[in-house]
Amino acid sequence: LARSMLERLIGLPIYADGSTHVTRLVRNYRSHGALLTLPSRLFYLSELRECADTKTTRSMEGWEELRRPSFPLLFYGCRSAHLHEVDSPSYFNLVEAEKVVELIQKLLGTRV
């Protein structure tokens, strides 16, 4: 019990230096299946599987902000400048932040 399961697994010969063994995690427990299709095809030999609770992942299907009711992904183009404070290296974008606030307010007004 002094070593984690991951440490013990990594210590196996199959994972030794120079090993060409690759482990792919193919069960996705977070995303809607429609959002998994492209990465599954491109990176997982079409083996990526939706394992999330569909009651959660499909809860916003039909929301009026979605261009396609069964595809829960939004893209918004915001024309504005990235700003930063004089004493900070971090950037922020007020127009993008305002759009996020607007969408959150719409979500909060939606009864699911």
Secondary structure, DSSP 8 states (H G I E B T S, - for coil): --S-HHHHHHTSGGGSTT--------EESSS-HHHHHHHHHHHSTT--EE-S-HHHHTTTTT-TT-SSTT------------B--TT----B-HHHHHHHHHHHHHHHTS--
